Amino acid sequence: MLIDSHCHLDRIDLKPYQNDFSNFMAEVQTNQIEHLLCISIDLESYPDMLKLVSDFNNISVTVGVHPNVQNCTDPSIEDLIVLGETKKVIGIGETGLDYFRSEGDLAWQHQRFRNHINAAKALKKPLIIHTREAQEDTLRILKEEGAGEVGGIIHCFTEDWEFAKKAMDLNFHISFSGIITFKNAVSIQEVAKKVPPDRLLIETDSPYLAPVPFRGRPNYPVYVKYVAEQIADLRGVTTTQIADLSTNNFYNLFRL
């Protein structure tokens, strides 16, 4: 069985499923995907996201505001705690830093990140971290705010081995997306070979970043098997072994 540890189910294209979310979930189960973690991007769309998945016990959610989102509700620590107290919410985020898409004075992004970390600590729930071209500041803020108390996931990992080691030292897991199937992802593939078995997770980040052979098309959680297959090939083990260890890691991290 597989787990997609990071997807945006409220943003996928349901046309292939007759615009019926139940049809989509039926295919998920057919493809032996045991659990999905639906990730929040902003608070404006959060209520509809929660409503969409509320009837499915094999879908958990997070609450948070993506570091790239602007002109939105910027949550206080208290806001995140209130929203994150429900059982359906198992993590806080996605949150972090992104210097690729955001420019200028990013003090607001740093403060948003710190608020998420402190809410996660209050709730005792793991963090989902997005980081892009912000290695040093991401690690610094995680350390300054004591994020290691709850740990979490560096999602859609695109950094180097030195960053991975430092993140794992702070109690974080490393999650690989469909990017790992791209021919030019050699450095990420090298990291995937080295990550300890108990710190490895897999995801799709659907509807974004579809793996080969679907690169450039909409992504779906059913494609998580291609991520597992690629990592298995890189590590010289079976796909079943990668599926099993990543599933166990997910349940252990979120205490499910």
C-alpha positions in Angstrom: 0.0 0.0 0.0 1.1 3.6 -0.8 0.6 6.9 0.8 0.6 10.3 -0.9 2.0 12.5 1.8 1.4 15.8 -0.1 -1.4 16.6 -2.5 -3.9 19.4 -3.2 -7.1 17.6 -3.8 -9.2 20.7 -4.0 -7.2 21.8 -7.1 -7.1 18.6 -9.2 -9.0 18.3 -12.4 -12.0 16.0 -11.9 -13.1 16.0 -15.6 -11.7 12.5 -16.1 -13.9 11.4 -13.2 -17.2 13.0 -14.5 -16.5 15.8 -12.0 -17.3 13.4 -9.2 -14.8 13.3 -6.3 -16.2 9.9 -5.2 -15.2 8.5 -8.6 -11.7 9.9 -8.2 -11.4 8.3 -4.7 -12.6 5.0 -6.1 -9.6 5.0 -8.4 -7.3 5.9 -5.6 -8.4 2.9 -3.7 -8.1 0.6 -6.7 -4.5 1.7 -7.1 -3.8 0.7 -3.5 -3.3 4.2 -2.1 -4.1 3.8 1.6 -4.0 7.4 2.7 -3.8 11.0 1.3 -2.6 14.1 3.0 -4.4 17.1 1.5 -2.4 20.2 2.0 -3.8 23.7 2.7 -2.4 26.7 0.7 -4.6 29.5 2.0 -7.4 30.1 4.5 -9.8 31.5 2.0 -10.1 28.1 0.2 -9.6 26.0 3.4 -13.3 25.6 4.3 -14.2 24.3 0.8 -11.2 22.0 0.9 -12.2 20.6 4.2 -15.8 20.1 3.0 -14.6 18.2 -0.1 -12.7 15.6 1.9 -14.7 15.5 5.2 -16.5 12.2 4.4 -13.3 10.2 3.7 -11.5 8.7 6.6 -8.5 7.9 4.4 -7.9 11.6 3.8 -6.3 13.8 6.4 -5.6 17.6 6.0 -3.3 20.3 7.1 -4.0 24.0 7.8 -1.7 26.8 6.7 -0.8 29.5 4.3 1.8 28.9 1.6 4.8 31.3 1.7 4.0 32.5 -1.9 0.4 33.5 -1.2 -0.2 37.2 -0.8 -3.3 39.4 -0.6 -4.8 36.8 1.7 -5.6 36.3 5.4 -2.3 36.1 7.1 -2.9 33.9 10.1 -1.9 34.6 13.7 -0.6 31.8 15.9 -4.0 31.8 17.6 -5.9 31.5 14.2 -3.8 28.5 13.3 -4.3 26.8 16.7 -8.1 27.2 16.5 -8.3 25.7 13.0 -5.7 23.0 13.8 -7.3 21.6 16.9 -9.7 19.3 15.0 -8.8 15.6 14.5 -8.9 15.8 10.7 -6.0 18.2 10.8 -2.8 16.3 11.4 -0.2 18.9 10.4 0.5 22.6 10.0 1.4 24.1 6.6 2.5 24.2 4.1 4.7 26.9 5.3 8.3 28.0 4.9 10.3 30.4 2.7 10.4 30.9 -1.0 12.9 33.4 -2.5 12.3 32.3 -6.1 8.8 33.7 -6.5 8.8 36.4 -3.8 11.0 39.5 -3.9 11.7 42.6 -1.9 11.4 42.9 1.9 10.3 39.4 3.0 9.9 40.1 6.7 6.2 39.2 6.3 7.2 35.8 5.0 9.6 35.2 7.9 6.9 36.2 10.4 4.3 33.9 8.8 6.7 31.1 8.9 7.4 31.7 12.6 3.7 31.8 13.4 3.2 28.4 11.8 6.0 26.9 13.7 4.7 28.2 17.0 1.2 27.0 16.3 2.5 23.5 15.4 4.4 23.4 18.7 1.3 24.5 20.7 -0.8 21.8 18.9 2.1 19.2 19.0 1.5 18.5 15.3 4.2 18.2 12.6 5.1 20.9 10.1 5.0 20.7 6.3 7.8 22.8 5.0 8.2 24.4 1.5 11.6 25.9 0.8 13.0 27.3 -2.4 16.3 29.2 -2.8 16.2 29.9 1.0 18.2 27.1 2.5 20.1 29.1 5.1 17.2 31.1 6.4 14.8 28.1 6.4 17.2 26.1 8.6 18.0 29.1 10.8 14.3 29.9 11.5 13.4 26.3 12.1 16.3 26.1 14.7 15.5 29.5 16.3 11.8 28.6 16.8 12.5 25.1 18.1 10.7 23.3 15.3 12.5 20.1 16.2 10.0 19.7 19.0 7.4 18.6 16.5 9.5 17.9 13.4 7.7 17.4 10.1 8.5 17.1 6.4 10.7 19.0 3.9 8.2 18.4 1.1 9.0 18.2 -2.6 12.7 18.0 -1.8 14.9 19.9 -4.3 17.9 20.8 -2.2 21.3 19.1 -1.6 22.6 16.5 0.7 24.1 19.0 3.2 20.6 20.6 3.6 19.0 17.2 4.0 21.4 16.2 6.8 20.8 19.5 8.6 17.0 19.2 8.2 17.1 15.6 9.5 19.2 16.8 12.5 16.2 19.1 13.2 13.9 16.1 13.3 12.5 16.4 9.7 11.7 13.8 7.2 12.6 14.2 3.5 9.8 13.7 0.9 10.4 13.2 -2.8 8.0 14.1 -5.6 7.7 13.4 -9.3 10.7 15.6 -9.9 12.9 12.7 -8.9 11.9 11.0 -12.2 13.2 13.9 -14.3 16.4 13.2 -16.2 18.0 16.5 -15.0 17.3 15.7 -11.3 20.6 14.0 -10.7 21.5 15.8 -7.5 18.1 15.0 -6.0 18.4 11.4 -7.0 21.7 11.2 -5.2 20.0 12.5 -2.0 17.3 9.9 -2.4 20.0 7.2 -2.3 21.4 8.4 1.0 18.3 9.3 3.1 18.0 6.9 6.0 15.1 4.4 5.5 13.2 5.8 8.5 13.3 9.4 7.2 12.0 8.9 3.6 8.6 9.8 2.3 6.9 10.1 -1.1 4.4 12.4 -2.5 2.9 13.8 -5.8 2.2 17.5 -4.9 -0.7 16.9 -7.4 -2.0 18.5 -9.5 1.6 19.9 -10.0 4.8 18.2 -11.0 3.6 15.1 -12.7 6.3 12.4 -12.9 7.6 10.8 -16.1 5.8 9.5 -18.2 3.2 12.2 -17.5 5.5 15.2 -17.2 3.8 18.4 -18.3 0.3 17.0 -17.7 -2.0 17.3 -14.7 -0.7 15.2 -11.8 -2.8 12.8 -9.7 -2.2 10.9 -6.5 -2.4 7.6 -8.4 1.0 8.6 -9.9 2.8 8.3 -6.6 3.7 4.8 -7.6 6.1 6.2 -10.2 7.9 8.1 -7.4 8.2 4.9 -5.4 9.4 2.9 -8.4 12.2 5.5 -9.2 13.4 5.6 -5.6 13.4 1.8 -5.4 15.5 1.7 -8.6 17.9 4.2 -7.2 18.3 2.4 -3.9 18.4 -1.1 -5.4 15.4 -2.4 -3.5 11.8 -3.3 -4.5 9.0 -0.9 -5.0 7.1 -2.8 -2.3 9.9 -2.1 0.2 9.8 1.7 -0.6 6.0 1.6 -0.3 6.1 -0.1 3.1 8.8 2.0 4.7 7.3 5.3 3.5 3.9 4.2 4.7 5.3 3.3 8.1 7.2 6.5 8.3 4.1 8.5 7.6 2.1 6.8 10.3 4.9 7.1 12.8 5.4 10.8 12.1 1.8 11.7 12.4 1.0 9.2 15.1 -1.8 7.6 13.2 
